[in-house]
Amino acid sequence: MTQPNKEQNKMTAGPTFTVLFVDDETSILRSIKRIFHRTNINMLFATSGQEALELFAENDIAMIVSDMKMPNMTGADLLAKVAELYPDTYRVILTGFADLDSIMKAVNQGGIHRYIQKPWDNQNLLLTIKDGLKYTKLKQENVVLQNKLFKQNRALKELNSSLDKKVATKTQQIQLALKKLKQEQVASEKMLFNCISVHPELDGGFAQSVSRLATEIAEKLHLEPKMIKAVKDASLLCQIGLLGKEVHLFNTAFNELNYEQQKAYVRQVDVANMMLSPLTHAQPIVDIIYHQFEYYNGQGYPNMKVADDIPIGARILFIARDFWRYRIGKMTGKHLDAIDARIEMSKHKGTKYDPRVYDIFTSVSLADQVICQDGSFNVNNLKPGMELARDIYNAKYVLMLPEGHVFTDATIQKLKHYELNHKEELKLFIKE
């Protein structure tokens, strides 16, 4: 665990919130208490789910951070109860890396907002708590603004006065608040990509390369902007179903697997569909991932869809994904250059691959198809107000900041501090 830094001090300003930490190991709770002792948050501690619920009955708790594995009542069960009784509470789970089933249970039943992997990084823990309290404060402010706007509108009708300008101002404030909430939602979705990137047997760089190629194909097909965005995001998450599969299935080249193993491999889409099902607002992304192994001739999985019945995004992803699987040896066991990969794929045009999409794919420049193209903008050149044109990832392909983020002095300093602590130079793309 790293030592906390000045992020700790930044949490001393503003209103005091109560955060409840739950873990059956008192040594863990003591460690957490040391991390946050200089902040102004009011800390409560519980060693069981039942004790935590008793504290909820007696205190106004803004956030709960609970360990997953506890006797009698698991963290997932506790957070599900909290979500039912205290739905406005920000919910964070502490869990071991390999505990996928427990994470899925916590997401589906407990409606968690974030999860933190054990052993945690103190800096990440501080930032997670800080972000959660900012989220809580923003929700409270939004409720206040909406109530205030409602009263003002009622007064307008009753008094028939000309307060249009003030109403417009308040409306704009609410819209800005809702926009911030939407950005939080997008950042939470991108956390799923980090689950892939931090997995020791998966490759965030591969996902980025697939996404870049798939996006270019979608643009050349002149799809609607929303669909292009869905193709981009689905490609980044195309491997997420492998998190629920045995390691040998994705460590072995596909053509070297036996028939039953190949069937098990493509059934990763069932795992992905289950994991992503709570994201009802992102159904186009879920559909693309779910149908990424549908053959154009109707012999694919899971629904044996044919030709145009297959979502166009899935047909694009199939080609972009397989191109990079050939490139990195995940298809035949041999790394192929771009030309040889295309030659192999051409054998399946019209059977696996949509001929029209494949022809567009062959028009994409091979010179652009390199893994993890680097950026060209240095952190030291950042200025407040600049907007990110692409997501920022660190060397381990963990998302740092999402596309569209508008830099402030605070976020610039965070990136500089990250570079200093990790001895890593971040590269960025900035919108012109």
Secondary structure as GFF3:
##gff-version 3
##sequence-region A 1 432
A	DSSP	alpha_helix	7	10	.	.	.	ID=ss1
A	DSSP	beta_strand	18	22	.	.	.	ID=ss2
A	DSSP	alpha_helix	26	36	.	.	.	ID=ss3
A	DSSP	beta_strand	42	46	.	.	.	ID=ss4
A	DSSP	alpha_helix	49	58	.	.	.	ID=ss5
A	DSSP	beta_strand	63	67	.	.	.	ID=ss6
A	DSSP	alpha_helix	75	85	.	.	.	ID=ss7
A	DSSP	beta_strand	90	96	.	.	.	ID=ss8
A	DSSP	alpha_helix	100	110	.	.	.	ID=ss9
A	DSSP	beta_strand	114	118	.	.	.	ID=ss10
A	DSSP	alpha_helix	122	159	.	.	.	ID=ss11
A	DSSP	alpha_helix	164	197	.	.	.	ID=ss12
A	DSSP	alpha_helix	204	220	.	.	.	ID=ss13
A	DSSP	alpha_helix	225	236	.	.	.	ID=ss14
A	DSSP	three_ten_helix	240	244	.	.	.	ID=ss15
A	DSSP	alpha_helix	247	251	.	.	.	ID=ss16
A	DSSP	three_ten_helix	254	256	.	.	.	ID=ss17
A	DSSP	alpha_helix	259	266	.	.	.	ID=ss18
A	DSSP	alpha_helix	268	276	.	.	.	ID=ss19
A	DSSP	three_ten_helix	280	282	.	.	.	ID=ss20
A	DSSP	alpha_helix	283	290	.	.	.	ID=ss21
A	DSSP	three_ten_helix	307	309	.	.	.	ID=ss22
A	DSSP	alpha_helix	312	327	.	.	.	ID=ss23
A	DSSP	alpha_helix	338	346	.	.	.	ID=ss24
A	DSSP	alpha_helix	355	362	.	.	.	ID=ss25
A	DSSP	three_ten_helix	366	368	.	.	.	ID=ss26
A	DSSP	beta_strand	377	378	.	.	.	ID=ss27
A	DSSP	three_ten_helix	379	381	.	.	.	ID=ss28
A	DSSP	beta_strand	392	393	.	.	.	ID=ss29
A	DSSP	beta_strand	399	401	.	.	.	ID=ss30
A	DSSP	alpha_helix	409	422	.	.	.	ID=ss31
A	DSSP	beta_strand	427	428	.	.	.	ID=ss32
###
